[in-house]
Amino acid sequence: MKPIVSTILILSLLVPSVFGHEYWLEPESFFLKPGGRSDIRLFLGEGLQVEEEMPYRSSKTSIFRLHSFDGTFDLARDMKDEAKPLFSFSAQKSGTYLLAMERNWSHITLEPEKFDEYLREDGMEYIIAEREKLGEATKKGSERYSRFIKALIQVGGKRDKTFLQRTGMRFEIVPQANPYSLKVEDELSVQVLFEGKPLADKVLFADNRDGESIGKQRVSTNVDGIARVKLDRKGVWLIRLVFMQRCTKNCEGADWESFWGALSFGLR
């Protein structure tokens, strides 16, 4: 019996959750030399475990920009529809570069139990409480969702303040220090903003992938929308948060709307 139980436990850790649906941007390398080149990919998965590489879809992409100390470049102008990887990034000047992508509304409807399970998994117990208060605990969860995806790339040795750049997106996670000025065991504070205002008392997750090893932290934002993450491992980091609220305008049948924020970077 013990070997069987152990096998089941191992499989449960290896198989992604049925609700695994994070999107994140990931270059081949987060660290480049000036003039170096790296393909940029858009991944779908759970906790930095890739389930599928997604193509660029112009019909779903509202914003795709590159921010740097030299200004902002609209990547969407030159993107090829269905491109996979999205494009090949290169920069001649040393500095910190910020990719920002906004994907527009998609819709989903889940059975009550599945909807509640998804809400718990992504730290949105406050919606479960609101559904109970509204007498909708046994009602299907009808939702529209949008995504706000950022990635930081470091070229050469020059660090700058591009990481603080406000992208103009409705929802975003803003690091309060340049991750590329930090090292393993340092702490990184991030601020979560919704419509330009701090989002307080919400659950934020920090995923890490170092080779085949996966780590995960769960923290909460304070009154200023700030959460603190311990960068306890090297590798790829994904800071993410989902915020949901009642949908009241142009909802197309959705009772709820959610906003998925993601920020990826590397640490070595």
N, C-alpha and C positions, 0 to 999 in steps of 0.2 A: 504493500500500500504506500509506503513512504516514497519509493521511487516515482510512483504514479503521481502523487501529490506534488512532488518536487518538479516533475515535468510540466504539470499544469501551471504551476506558479511561474516557471521560467517562460512558458509560452505566453502567459498573460502579460508579462513584462515586455516581451518582444513584439507582440501584435499591437499595432496602433489602435487607439480608441476609435469606435465607429463615428465619433463626433470630431475626429481629427481633421481640421479644415483651416489651419493657419496658412496664410500666404506670407512669404518673405523673399526679399531680394538677396542673392548671394553671388558674389564674384568668385572666380576660380581662386583668387587671392585677394585678401583685404589690404595687402602690403605690396606696393609696386615701386619700382625705381622710375624716375622720370623717363618718359618715352616707352616704358613697359606697357604690356597689353594684357587685358583680362576679360574673358567673356562674362557677361552679366546674365544670370538666370533667375527666373521667377519660379519658386517652388511652392508646392502644396504638400502639407504633411502635418505631423503631430510632434511637438517638442523637438524640432529640428531633425526629425526622422522623415526623410523625403519619401512621399508616396507617388508624386507625379511632378514632372516639369511642365509648367504651363507656358503656352505661347503668348506673344503680345497680341492683344485684341483691341483694335482702335475703337470698336463699338462699346467696349466696357471701360475704356481708359479716359478719364476726364482730364487728368494732369499727369505728365511725365517730364520732370525737369532735373537738370543738373545744376547744383549750387556750388560756388567756390568763391575764393577771395577776389576773383576777377569779375564776378557777376553771376547771372543766371542764364542758362541756355535751355531753350525749349526742345527737349529730345523728341517730343511727339511729332514734330514737323517732318522728321526724316525716318521715322520708324516704319518698318515693313510689317504689314498685317500678317499674323500667324508666325512671325519670326520666333525661332527657338534654337539657341539662346536669343535673348532680346537684342543684344548688340555687343560689340567688342569695345570696351572702355580703354582709353589711353589718354594720358596728360603729360605734357612736356615740362610743366612747372611743378615744383615740390609744393605740397600743401595737403589740406584735408578737404575731401570732396564729398558732397551730400547728394544722393539720389532720392527723389521724392515722387511717388506714384499714388494717384487717387483713382480708385475703381468705383464706378457708379452702381446703382441699386441692382441687387438680385433679390429673388423672393424664395421663401421656403415655408412649408407648413408641416408641423410635426404633431404626432399624437401626444395627448397631455403628459403621459409618463416620460416619453422620450424628450419632450420639450423641457420638462423639469430637470431631467438628468443632464441635459446639455447646459442648462442654466447653472446648476451646481458645479459642473466641471469647469466652467469658465468664470466662476466667482460672482455670479449674478443672483444670489439668493434673494436680493431685494426685489427682484421681479416676481419670484415665487410668492413672496409676501403680498405684493401688490395684486397679483392674480387672485389670491385668496380673498383679499379685501374687496375686490370687484366682483366676486362670485364666479370667477372664471377658471377655478382650479381644475375643473374637469373638461374644459374647452380646449380644442386643438390650439397649438401655438402658431399663429400666422405672423410672419416676420419679413421685413425687408432689411437688407444689410448692405453696407458699403465698406470699402477698405482704404486705409491710409498707411502706405508702406514706405519706410525710409531705410537707407543703408549708408553707412559712412565708410569711405575708402581713404587710406593714407598713402600718398605718393611722396617718396623721399623722406627726408628727416624734418622738414619744416612743419610744425604744428600751428594752426591758426584757429580762429573763432567761428569757422563755418558751421561747426556743430550746433551753434546757438541760433542759426538762421531760422526765422519763422517762414514757413513755406507757403502760407496762405490757405492751407487746407483746413477744413472744418474741424478736424480732429488730429492731434499729433502728440508724439512723445518726444520731448526735448531734453537731451542730456545737459546737465549743469556743469560738466567738465568735459574736456576732450578725452574720450576713451583711449586715444593713442598717446596720451601723456601719462597713462596709468599703467600699473603692473599688477600681476597676480597678488591677491590678498588686499588690494586697495578696494575702497568703497566708491560706487558711482551713484550719485543722486540724479534722478530724472524727474521732470515735471510733465504732468499730463494736462493738456489743454483741450477744452471743447468749446468751440466758437470763441476762442481767444481767452477763455476764463479757466482758472484752475479747477480740475475735477477732483473733489475731495472724497475720501472714505470709499475708495473703489479698489478692488483686488487687481494686482499687477503680477504677472509671471515673468520670470527670467529663466530662459532655457540656455543650456550650454552643450556644445558637442566638441569633444576632444578625441579625435579619431573615431573609435566605435563607442566610446563612453559618453553617456548622456546624463546631464544634471538638470535639476529644476528647483527653482525657488518660488515661493509665494509670499508676497508682501502687500501692504496696503498704502494708499496715498494718504497724506495728512491734509490738514485744512487748506494748505497752499498747493495741493495737487502734487506734492513731492513724495516720491518713494525712494528708498535707499537699497541698493543691491550690492551684495558682497561679491566681488569678482574673484572667486576662489579657485578658478581654473583657467588655463589658457584655452585657445581654440575659438570656435565661432560662438557668438552670443546673440540671442534674440530676446529683446525686451518687448512684451506684448500686453495689451489690455483690451477688453471688449466692454463697451458701455451701451446699455439699452435703455430706451424710454418709450412711452406711449406714442404711437404715431397719430397725428392729428390733422395732417394736411397732405393732399395728393398721395394717399396711401395705397391706392390700387388694391384694396382688400386686405392689407396688412394691419394687424392690431398693434404691432410693435415695430420699432426700427432700431437697428444696432449699428455701432460704429467700431470697426476693428482697426486698432492701431498697432504698428509693428516697427521696431528699430533694430537693425542688425549691424554688427561690427565684429572685428577680430581682436584677439588679445594674444600676445606672445611674451 
